Amino acid sequence: MWPDNRSSVSEFLLLGFPILPEQQDVFFALFLSMYLTTVLGNLLIILLISLDSHLHTPMYFFLSHLAFSDISFSSITVPKMLMNMQTQCHSITYAGCISQVYFFIFFGCLDSFLLAVMAYDRYVAICHPLHYTIIMRDELCVILVAGSWFSSCAQALLHTLLVDQLSFCAGTVIPHFFCDLSVVLKSSCSDTSLNELLILTEGGLIFSLPLSAILGSYIRMAVVILKVPTLERISKALSTCVSHLFVVFLYYGTIAGVYYFPSSGSSKVKDIIASLMYMVVTPMLNPFIYSLRNKDMKCAFQKIFRTKDTPWCH
């Protein structure tokens, strides 16, 4: 079949999850509850940080941006996925698909950059505690966050513009629950060698540089702590870093499984499940990981929502 001009392709077909019809309602309820937990939990983090002056610190400033990014990251795909499951209409417009590609890359990169920035913040707090307020001044925090947003926007715009130049055959089927960049490229009728080269080179740098910065920060923190391994220093490091490391390994592990060690043939369902992990499960877990073990967040919650019978949090 000769490829039609890309402007004549008005929609694609998303295959979604390989779920039996009798299981649709169960999975719909499961994914809906996960999405609502993600949105409400991350909104609660943003609300607490905004209202409690004790949380107006660099760490929580970065965390509020990560929470907003997580809400957006899930909202790109999950509502459309739920609507398709409910209506049994699996089509998506060309514009909608290109928008998903852009915002998926944008907020995926933003999450990656913010995790690296948060690791640097923890490095300064543990390795240079006396100079923390001098180093992590407001101007630097704004520059780090603005740089993360700008770099993510540039990365997403570059890939999306290249995708928009491709041609697609009429009736193109995308074997996924959203317009993932790699799957969209495989569905194209055009030569995608430039797109794939860009993913391997520039996309690889976007993946590896933040991860290297995160690992480097934690290795340096471990070296500093082990030089004088007091119980207080070890306890402080564990309380501030373990939750962050868990998010990092869950996020980067699933992304690496999808894009650097992809499945083939009938095992493609594993890639779909891995995509669900970093797009839905990780953003859903973040509020619990950063809040349940965090004394400051617990105190902020009690101060805002406390009743007369609730003891004051000091």
N, C-alpha and C positions, 0 to 999 in steps of 0.2 A: 504494500500500500504506500503510495506517495504521500509524504507529509503535507498536510494542509498548512496554509499560512497561520502563524500563531494568533493573529487577530481574529481568525474565524473560529477558533476554539473558545466556546463560551463557558464550558464547564468540564469538570473531571468527575470520575466516580471513585469514591473512597470505599474500599472493601471493609474497613473497620476491623473489629475483633472476630476471630473464628469462634463465635459463640452459638450454641444451639438455640433455636427459637424459644424453647421452653425455659431457657436460662436467662433470657433477655431482661425480664423484670428484676431478677435477683441482682444481676450485674449493674443494671441501671440504678437501683437503690444504693448499691455499694459505692459506685463511682460518684453519685450525687452527694452522698454523705461525706466522702473523702474531699470532694471539692468545697463543700460548705465549711468543713473543718479547716481547710486551707485558708479560705477567704476570711472567716471569722477569727481564726487564731492569729493570723498575721495582721489583721486590722486591729486586734486587741493590743498587739505589740506596739504598733504605731501610735495608738491612742495613749497607752501608758507612758511611752517615751515623750510624747508631746505634752502631757498634762503634769508629769512629775519632774520638777526642776532638778532633783537628785540624779535623774537619768540623762541630763544634758551633758554628756561626756562623749569623747570621740568614739568609744566602743559602741555605745547605744545609738549614736548618730549613724554609724555605718550599718548597724543592725536594722535601723528603721528603713534605710534604703534597700537592704536585702529583703526585708519583709514585703515592701512594695513590689520589688522585682519578682518575688515568688508568687504573689497574687497575680501579677500580670502574666508571668510565665505559664501558669496553669490556665488562666482565662483565655489564652490564645486558642487553645485546642479543646479543652474539656467541655465547655458549653455546646460547641458544635457537635462534638462526639455524642453528648447526651441527647441532643435534638435528633441526630441521625438514628440513634437507638430507639427513640420513642416514636418517631414518625416512619421509620423504615425507609426513609429517603436518604440515600447515601451520596447524593451529588453535592459538589461544591463549585462555585463559580470560579472562573479564571482569576478574577481580581481577588476573590477571597483566598484562593490558594497562594497567590503571590504575596498577599498580606501576611498569611501564616508563615511563609518562608522568612519574610523580613523580620517579623516580631519574634519568631522562634530563635533566630540567630542573635537578634538584638538582646533579648533578655537572657538568653543562654550565656552570651559573652559577658553581660553585666554581672550575672551571678558569679562567674569565674573571677572577674576582676575584683569584685567586692570581697570574696572569700580571701583573695590574696592581700587586699588592704587590711582586712581584719586580722590576718596572721601577722602582718607587720606591726599593727597596733599592739598585739599581745607580746610580740618580740621586744618592743620598746618598753612596755610595762614591766616585763620580767627582767630584762637584761640591763635596762637603764632607768630604774624606778625613780631616782632622784632628779633625772632630767626629763621625765615623761611630759610634764606640762609645758616645758620649753620646746621639746621636739614636736609633740602632737598639738601644736597650737591650732586655733580655729582656721587660719588661712591655709595651712597645710591640709587639714581635713577636707576643706571645700575643694581644694585643687585635686586631691586624690579622687574624690567622688565625681567631680566634674570631668576629670580625665577618663574615668571609667565609663561614664555616660557617653562622652564624645567618641572614644575608641570603639565602643560597642556599636554606636550608630554608624560609624564609618565602615566597620567590618560588615554589618548587615546590609548596608546600602550597596557595597561593592558586589557581594554575592547576589543580591536580588536583581541588580541591573543586568548582570550577566545571565541570570536565569530568564529574565524577560526577553532576552535576545534569541532564545531557543524556539524551535518549532515543535509542535506536538500534533500527533495524529488525532483525527476525530475519534471520539469514544475512548480516550485514554483512561486506563484504569490504574489507580494508585493503591498498591497492596499495603495499606497502612490506615490508621485512624485519623491521621492528619497529613498535611503536605510537608513531610520531612525532606530536607534538601537533597540528601543522597538518593532517596526513592524517586523524587521528582526528576532528577537527572537521568536515572535509569529508564524513566518512562518517556523521555524525550526522543524525537526522531532525528535530532540534530547531533552534530559532533560535540561532545561534552568534554573533550580532552583538556581544554583550557580551564573549565570549571573544576575538574577533578585535580588538575595540577595546583590550582589555587587552594583547594581544600587541604591538600597534602603539605603545601609549603606555608602559606600565610595562615591558613586555618590551624595547621600544626603548631605554629608559633604561639597563636592565641591560646591554644590548649596547654602547651608545655611551659611557657614562660610563667604564667600565674602559678601553675602547679609546682614548678621549680622554686619560685619565691616562697611558697607556703612551706614546702619541705625544708628549704634552707633556713627559714625562720625557726622552725621547730627543732631542727638539728642544733642550731646555735643556742636555742633556749635550753635544750637538754645538756649541752656541754657546760653552760654557765651554772645550771642547777647542780650538776654532778661535781663541780669543783668544790662546792660547800653544800653537801646534801643534808641540809637541816630539814626537820619535819615540817616547819612552817613554810619554807620555800617550796617543798614538794607538794604540800597541800594546796598552796596558792596556785601553783602551775596546773595541777590536776583540775581544780575547780574552774579555771578560766579557759583551759585548752582542750580538755577531753571532748567536750560537746562539739567544739569547732572542728576538731579532727574527725569526729564521727561523720559530720555533714560532708566534709571534704572527701573522705574515702567513699562514701555512698554516692555522692554526685559524680566524681571523676571516674569511679569504678564502673558505673553503669554506662557513662558516655564512652569510655574506652571500649567496653564490650560491644557497643553498637557500631561505632565508627572505625575502630582500629582492629577489632577482632570479630567482624560480622559473621553471622550464620549464613548458611546457604541452603537452597532448596526448601524442603519441608520444615527446616528448623527456623524459618523466618519468624515464626511465632515467638521465638526467644527474643528476637530484636524488638518486637512490639512490646513484650512484657518489660524488657529493660528500658525502653522509652517511657513506659508508664511509670517506672520507678523514679526516674529523674525529673519527669514532668509533673507528676501528681504526688507520689509518695514522699519524696524529699521535701518539697515545699510544705506538705501537710505536717511532717515531723518537726520542722524547724521551730515552730512555736513551743512545742513540748521540750525539745532539746535545749533551747536557749532560755526557757522560762521556769520549768519545773525545778531545775537544780540551781536556779539563780536567786539568791537571797534578795537582791535589789528589786528584781521584777516582782517577786512575791510581796515585798513590802509596798511597792507602788500599787499593786492590785488591791491590797487590803486598805490602803489609805483612800483610794477612790471609791471602792465598792463596799466599804465596811458599814456595818450597822451599829447600833448602840451596844449590842452585846459582844461585838467583835473587839478583842484587845488591840490596843494601838501598837503598831510595829515600829520598833526602834532601830 
